[in-house]
Amino acid sequence: MTQDIVLYTNPMSRGRIARWMLEEVAAPYRTVILEYGADMKSPEYLAVNPMGKVPALQHGSAIITECAAICAYLADAFPDSGLAPPLTERAAYYRWLFFVAGPLESALNNKALGVEVPVERERMVGYGKLATVVDTLEAAVQERPFIAGDTFSAADVYVGSHVGWGLQFGTLDKRPAFEDYWSRISGRDALQRANALDDVDPPAG
């Protein structure tokens, strides 16, 4: 696909996931850095993402928001990158991509915010017990070399980002399975390029 790609992001955001994915597919793109506050709530940006948050990706006339969706979209838009399994082999790929986007992220956000879910309300939060969610992820990352099988995929960009941040900020225990998984993917050239770009991008303004 040759349409122009624009990444709306902030270096201190989940936009780092989208940047990593863009570097993995090796597609040329333009970056628009938005500051929190007025930039993200401007009429111009709200026309791109009514939620007023980053990241957002514009690919030609298509607009994609939410990091898991951006990862899946780019893998399909650039099939030569080999970052999406064949359609008949996507069960684990979809399962763990959206497990992390749903139960895991909700559980870790509540932990970071100090939200204690009463036992009688656990069935209402969408993930049950935090310990169960973390144990489930631990089993998944040690079952195979990568989250969806023997090959690195877009799901690893998303899942790996959350594992890396969880270890860095203490929302995930430093279990050997998490540390081993992160060590398998954190040295990727695309991630190093993405980090270098995000670490030097100035704030908008």
Helices and strands as residue ranges (DSSP letters): E 5-9, H 15-25, E 30-33, H 43-46, E 56-59, E 62-65, H 67-77, G 79-81, G 87-89, H 91-99, I 100-104, H 105-113, G 119-124, H 130-143, H 154-169, H 176-185, H 189-200
